[in-house]
Amino acid sequence: MVYPLRQNYPAIMQCQYFKSKIQNCMSNKKKNSRFDELIDAARSRQNRDELTGNSEQSSRKTKSTDPDYVRTTFYLPKLVHRKLKAVAVSQERQMSDIVTELLEQWLAGEGGKE
């Protein structure tokens, strides 16, 4: 939007007029978007980890980058998935760790016989 210059105002008054319009426009603008909030949260988490010396977590490989792991997909009934997820949360473990443990036990027992 273009504001007309006011002929009868001195130059300083015109500057203040436009300055107030710009400030109003800036104050009506959203302070932070959701994206900005997420970025700020990630930075504060990173800063917190650096301050606490949480280097063991940063040096640990994730399963997605570890060459000893392979991503696989299989289908489970919804009820089994819900129960598995509940157990994983209650034991503070990952579902993949529980499934791996159970598969290793099964393969070591009867399942491994050919």
C-alpha positions as CSV (number, residue, x, y, z in Angstrom):
1,M,0.0,0.0,0.0
2,V,1.4,3.4,-0.9
3,Y,0.8,6.3,1.5
4,P,0.6,9.7,-0.1
5,L,2.9,12.4,1.1
6,R,1.2,15.0,3.1
7,Q,1.9,18.4,1.6
8,N,1.2,20.4,4.7
9,Y,3.3,18.3,7.1
10,P,7.0,19.1,7.6
11,A,9.5,16.5,6.6
12,I,10.1,15.3,10.1
13,M,6.4,14.7,10.7
14,Q,6.2,12.7,7.5
15,C,9.1,10.5,8.6
16,Q,7.4,9.9,12.0
17,Y,4.2,9.1,10.2
18,F,5.8,6.5,8.0
19,K,7.9,5.2,10.9
20,S,4.7,4.6,12.9
21,K,3.0,2.9,10.0
22,I,6.0,0.6,9.6
23,Q,6.1,-0.2,13.3
24,N,2.4,-1.0,13.3
25,C,2.9,-3.3,10.3
26,M,5.8,-5.1,12.0
27,S,3.9,-5.5,15.3
28,N,0.9,-7.0,13.5
29,K,3.2,-9.6,11.9
30,K,3.3,-13.0,13.5
31,K,6.1,-13.1,16.1
32,N,7.2,-16.6,15.3
33,S,6.0,-19.3,13.0
34,R,5.7,-22.9,14.0
35,F,8.9,-23.6,12.0
36,D,10.8,-20.9,14.0
37,E,9.6,-22.5,17.2
38,L,10.8,-25.9,16.1
39,I,14.2,-24.6,15.1
40,D,14.6,-22.8,18.4
41,A,13.7,-25.9,20.3
42,A,16.3,-27.9,18.3
43,R,19.0,-25.3,18.9
44,S,18.2,-25.2,22.7
45,R,18.3,-29.0,22.9
46,Q,21.7,-29.0,21.1
47,N,23.0,-26.3,23.4
48,R,21.8,-28.2,26.4
49,D,23.5,-31.3,25.2
50,E,26.7,-29.5,24.6
51,L,26.6,-27.9,28.1
52,T,26.0,-31.2,29.9
53,G,28.7,-32.9,28.0
54,N,26.4,-35.4,26.5
55,S,29.1,-36.6,24.0
56,E,28.3,-40.3,24.3
57,Q,24.9,-39.8,22.7
58,S,26.4,-37.8,19.8
59,S,29.1,-40.4,19.1
60,R,26.7,-43.3,19.1
61,K,25.5,-44.5,15.7
62,T,21.8,-44.6,15.0
63,K,20.4,-47.8,13.5
64,S,19.7,-46.0,10.3
65,T,23.4,-45.1,9.8
66,D,24.8,-48.3,11.3
67,P,26.0,-50.7,8.5
68,D,25.2,-53.7,10.8
69,Y,21.4,-52.9,10.6
70,V,19.0,-53.4,7.7
71,R,15.6,-51.8,7.5
72,T,12.8,-54.2,7.0
73,T,9.0,-54.0,6.8
74,F,6.4,-56.6,8.0
75,Y,2.8,-56.5,8.9
76,L,1.4,-57.0,12.4
77,P,-2.2,-57.1,13.5
78,K,-3.2,-53.8,15.1
79,L,-3.7,-55.3,18.5
80,V,-0.3,-56.9,18.5
81,H,1.3,-53.6,17.4
82,R,-0.5,-51.7,20.2
83,K,0.6,-54.2,22.8
84,L,4.2,-54.2,21.6
85,K,4.3,-50.4,21.6
86,A,2.9,-50.3,25.2
87,V,5.5,-52.7,26.4
88,A,8.3,-50.8,24.7
89,V,7.1,-47.5,26.3
90,S,6.8,-49.1,29.7
91,Q,10.3,-50.7,29.5
92,E,11.8,-47.6,27.8
93,R,13.0,-49.7,24.9
94,Q,12.6,-49.5,21.2
95,M,10.1,-51.8,19.5
96,S,12.8,-53.0,17.1
97,D,15.0,-54.1,20.0
98,I,12.2,-56.2,21.5
99,V,11.4,-57.8,18.1
100,T,15.1,-58.5,17.5
101,E,15.5,-60.1,20.9
102,L,12.4,-62.3,20.4
103,L,13.5,-63.3,16.9
104,E,17.0,-64.2,18.1
105,Q,15.4,-66.4,20.8
106,W,13.1,-68.0,18.3
107,L,15.9,-68.6,15.8
108,A,18.1,-70.1,18.5
109,G,15.3,-72.5,19.5
110,E,12.9,-74.4,17.3
111,G,12.7,-71.7,14.6
112,G,16.3,-72.1,13.6
113,K,16.0,-75.8,12.8
114,E,15.7,-76.6,9.1
